[in-house]
Amino acid sequence: VEVTAETDGTRLHLRVADNGRGIDPAVTRRSGLDNLRRRATDLGGSCTLTPNDPTGTIVEWTVPLPAQADV
């Protein structure tokens, strides 16, 4: 598993990549992944799942960061 977190100061981008079996398209119940998507979209962001090459899955979760108040 490879986990990365990056920010440009306005957005947070998380990426998790593994080399497992991937997500079986025949399995329709994905409550944990649906929860990740809902949380991202509720915050104005996105969550995507793509196949990793040659095996596994990549999950990318991006959300805007709150504006920083001047101190």
C-alpha angles and dihedrals in degrees: 000000000000119000124188132178122192136171136185090197093265102055136033116218120192122186127187118184127179137174098224130120095291126227116314107231089210091066108086101177108087104150094154093051091043088053091053090051093047093049091050094048092044086059094046095260140102143244123205134183121202134168116264116226121272095000139346137039138285119212117192119188120185129178135166116255120233115261113262116240117230111251 
